């Protein structure tokens, strides 16, 4: 079964490359998808371009390669491509993890799927500051629009006026429309999941609060997602899951205002590990807190093994 699932994944990933997303098929109960791989930098390559070519977000590449200059990497350098993901706790409809700068769309299973499930994932851009933050909320897709008009809010028009770049009250479809060619309106007034006319900015905290996808990514998502689909916007800086009796931890930078509030507080990280090592009646756990704290400090976004488990042997009577 695992070989079959992997074959489906490879075929699906290749077929969706041009859609700037990856669709993974996995077994119900599994919580880790994709694989980490490497790329050798060629002359003239840089992270903004590589992020688009390799279907990852710009910040994801930066976080996974702290020692590499993202703007002028040296030819021949080998970089990590963080294309392995621990699935979020919520696994229904659309889930947007602000800390991860990534959207997951869990496809509704069909009766013939049995225990097979599929999920598509996309790098996204989100709110750029506390003033323009993307809210954490449970909502839904209320409408879909192809070639949407953009009606800039007064706050954004004022910002542009202060920068001597005035905006009209309505921006029609076309190359100057920052919504791109597709938008998904949320049940939360004023917020959209939409495309962009600046794809180089995907995978960053640069928006006025909406969720922005690569043009080819939003085209695919727009086609797949029906109206009334549930949308959960969450902030999970730490995710963990078991794979082959190894506990993997994935750590991301918190959104700025929360990072400032929590400072170096690692309570959430510790709680994440404890939540996955509670079945002491069945397993013996060996936790490497040193590796865990290192992952929590470095925040590379790359899943790292920090614990193992072994089934407890029954007590022997002498």
C-alpha positions in Angstrom: 0.0 0.0 0.0 2.8 2.5 0.9 4.5 1.8 -2.5 1.2 2.5 -4.2 0.7 5.7 -2.3 4.2 6.9 -3.1 3.6 6.2 -6.8 0.4 8.2 -6.7 2.3 11.0 -5.0 5.1 11.1 -7.6 2.7 11.2 -10.5 0.5 13.8 -8.9 3.4 16.0 -7.9 4.8 15.9 -11.4 1.4 16.7 -12.9 0.8 19.6 -10.6 4.2 21.3 -10.9 2.8 23.8 -13.4 -0.1 24.6 -11.0 2.4 25.7 -8.4 1.1 23.4 -5.8 1.7 19.8 -4.7 -1.0 17.3 -4.1 -0.2 14.3 -1.8 -2.1 11.1 -1.4 -1.7 9.5 2.1 -3.2 6.9 4.4 -5.8 7.9 6.9 -4.0 8.4 10.2 -0.7 9.4 8.7 0.3 13.0 9.4 3.5 13.6 7.4 3.7 14.2 3.7 6.4 15.0 1.1 10.1 14.7 1.3 13.1 16.9 2.1 15.6 17.1 -0.8 18.5 19.3 -1.9 19.3 21.6 -4.8 22.7 22.6 -6.1 22.8 26.4 -6.8 23.6 27.3 -10.4 25.2 30.5 -11.6 22.7 33.3 -11.4 20.1 31.6 -9.3 18.6 33.3 -6.2 15.9 32.4 -3.7 13.1 34.5 -5.1 13.3 32.7 -8.4 14.0 29.3 -6.9 11.0 29.6 -4.6 8.7 29.8 -7.6 10.5 27.1 -9.6 10.6 24.7 -6.7 7.0 25.3 -5.4 8.1 26.5 -2.0 7.7 29.9 -0.2 10.6 32.4 -0.1 10.7 32.5 3.7 10.6 28.7 3.8 13.8 28.6 1.8 15.4 31.3 3.9 14.5 29.5 7.2 15.8 26.2 6.0 19.1 27.6 4.8 20.2 30.1 7.5 23.8 30.1 6.3 23.1 30.9 2.7 22.8 34.4 1.3 19.3 34.3 -0.3 20.1 37.2 -2.7 23.5 36.1 -4.0 24.0 32.4 -3.2 27.3 31.0 -4.4 27.1 28.6 -7.4 27.8 25.1 -6.2 26.2 25.6 -2.8 23.8 22.8 -1.8 20.6 24.1 -0.2 17.8 22.3 1.5 14.4 22.3 -0.1 11.8 22.0 2.7 9.1 20.0 0.9 8.2 17.7 3.8 5.2 18.9 5.9 3.6 17.8 9.1 -0.2 18.1 8.6 -2.0 20.5 10.9 -4.3 19.3 13.7 -7.4 20.4 11.7 -7.7 18.3 8.6 -10.9 19.5 6.9 -11.5 22.0 4.1 -8.9 24.8 3.9 -6.4 25.3 6.8 -4.0 28.3 6.6 -1.1 28.2 9.1 0.1 31.8 9.6 3.4 30.7 11.3 4.2 28.4 8.4 3.0 30.7 5.6 1.3 27.7 4.0 -2.3 26.7 3.0 -3.6 23.1 3.1 -6.7 22.0 1.2 -8.0 18.7 2.3 -10.0 17.2 -0.5 -13.3 15.6 0.5 -12.9 11.8 0.4 -15.0 9.8 -2.0 -16.6 6.4 -1.0 -14.2 4.5 -3.2 -11.2 6.1 -1.6 -11.4 3.9 1.5 -8.7 5.0 3.9 -6.8 7.0 1.2 -6.9 10.8 1.6 -5.5 13.7 -0.5 -4.3 17.2 0.4 -3.0 20.0 -1.8 -0.6 22.5 -0.2 0.4 26.0 -1.3 2.9 28.6 -0.1 1.0 31.9 0.8 1.6 35.4 1.8 -0.2 36.9 4.8 -0.6 40.1 6.8 2.6 42.2 7.1 2.2 43.7 10.5 0.0 44.0 13.6 -1.9 46.8 11.9 -2.5 44.6 8.8 -2.5 41.2 10.4 -4.4 38.2 9.1 -6.9 37.2 11.8 -7.0 33.7 13.3 -10.6 32.6 12.7 -12.9 29.8 11.6 -14.9 30.9 8.6 -15.8 29.6 5.1 -15.7 30.4 1.4 -18.7 32.6 0.7 -18.2 33.5 -2.9 -15.9 32.9 -5.9 -14.9 35.5 -8.5 -13.0 35.2 -11.8 -11.4 38.4 -13.1 -12.5 40.3 -9.9 -12.6 44.0 -9.5 -10.6 45.4 -6.6 -12.3 47.9 -4.3 -9.4 49.3 -2.2 -10.5 50.0 1.4 -10.2 53.6 2.6 -7.3 52.6 4.8 -5.3 51.3 1.9 -6.2 54.3 -0.3 -5.0 56.6 2.5 -1.7 54.7 2.8 -1.1 55.0 -1.0 -2.0 58.7 -1.0 0.6 59.3 1.8 3.2 57.6 -0.5 2.1 59.8 -3.5 0.7 56.7 -5.2 -3.1 57.4 -5.2 -5.5 54.6 -6.0 -8.8 54.7 -7.8 -12.0 53.6 -6.0 -12.2 50.6 -8.4 -9.3 48.7 -10.0 -10.6 46.6 -12.9 -9.2 43.2 -13.9 -5.8 43.4 -15.5 -2.1 43.6 -14.8 -2.5 46.4 -12.3 -5.0 44.5 -10.2 -3.3 43.0 -7.1 -6.0 40.4 -6.7 -4.9 38.6 -9.8 -7.3 36.6 -11.9 -9.2 34.7 -9.1 -10.5 35.4 -5.6 -12.2 33.4 -3.0 -14.2 35.6 -0.6 -14.3 34.6 3.0 -17.4 34.8 5.3 -15.3 37.2 7.3 -16.0 40.7 5.8 -13.2 42.3 4.0 -10.9 39.2 3.6 -10.1 37.2 0.5 -7.9 34.3 -0.6 -6.7 35.6 -4.0 -4.0 35.6 -6.6 -1.4 38.4 -7.3 0.2 40.4 -10.0 3.5 40.1 -8.1 4.2 36.4 -7.8 7.8 37.0 -6.5 6.2 38.1 -3.1 4.7 34.7 -2.3 5.8 33.1 0.9 6.2 36.4 2.8 4.4 38.6 5.4 3.6 41.4 3.0 -0.2 41.7 2.5 -2.8 44.0 4.1 -4.4 41.0 5.8 -5.7 38.9 2.9 -4.1 35.5 1.9 -2.2 35.7 -1.4 -1.3 32.7 -3.6 0.8 32.3 -6.8 -1.3 33.0 -9.9 -1.2 29.3 -11.0 -1.8 28.1 -7.4 -5.0 30.2 -7.0 -6.2 29.0 -10.4 -6.0 25.4 -9.2 -7.5 26.1 -5.8 -10.3 28.2 -7.4 -11.2 25.2 -9.5 -11.1 22.6 -6.7 -12.8 24.5 -3.8 -16.6 24.7 -3.7 -18.5 27.5 -2.0 -19.2 26.9 1.7 -15.9 25.1 2.2 -14.7 25.5 5.7 -11.7 27.8 6.3 -9.6 27.7 9.5 -6.9 30.3 9.9 -4.5 29.2 12.6 -1.1 29.9 14.1 0.8 26.7 14.8 4.5 27.6 15.2 5.2 24.0 16.4 3.8 20.8 14.8 4.7 17.2 15.6 3.9 13.8 14.4 5.1 10.2 14.6 6.7 8.4 11.6 8.1 4.9 12.0 8.3 5.3 15.8 10.3 8.6 15.4 8.7 11.8 16.6 9.3 14.6 14.2 9.1 18.3 15.3 8.6 21.1 12.8 9.3 24.6 14.2 8.4 28.0 12.5 8.8 31.6 13.5 5.8 33.0 15.2 4.0 36.0 13.7 5.7 39.2 14.9 3.3 40.5 17.5 3.0 37.1 19.2 6.8 36.5 19.1 7.3 39.8 20.8 4.8 39.0 23.5 6.1 35.5 24.2 9.8 36.4 23.8 11.8 33.2 24.4 8.9 31.4 26.0 9.0 27.8 24.8 5.9 26.6 26.7 4.0 25.8 23.5 6.9 23.8 22.2 7.1 21.7 25.4 3.3 21.2 25.4 3.5 20.0 21.8 6.1 17.3 22.7 4.2 16.2 25.9 1.0 15.9 23.9 2.7 13.3 21.6 4.4 11.2 24.3 1.5 10.5 26.8 0.8 6.9 26.0 3.1 5.6 28.7 1.1 2.5 29.3 2.0 1.2 25.8 5.3 2.8 25.0 8.7 3.7 26.4 9.8 7.1 25.1 13.3 8.4 24.7 13.1 12.2 24.2 16.1 14.2 23.2 15.2 17.6 24.7 18.5 19.0 23.5 17.5 18.3 19.8 14.0 19.6 20.6 15.3 22.9 22.0 17.7 23.3 19.2 14.9 22.9 16.6 12.7 25.3 18.6 15.5 27.9 18.6 16.6 27.5 15.0 13.1 27.4 13.5 14.1 26.0 10.2 10.7 24.6 9.3 12.3 21.3 8.5 10.9 18.3 10.5 13.5 16.9 12.8 13.5 13.6 14.8 13.6 14.4 18.5 12.2 11.3 20.1 11.8 7.5 19.6 9.4 5.0 21.1 9.4 1.3 21.8 6.5 -0.9 22.7 6.7 -1.9 26.3 7.5 -5.6 26.9 5.2 -7.4 29.3 6.6 -7.9 32.8 8.5 -11.1 33.2 7.6 -13.3 36.3 10.7 -15.0 37.8 
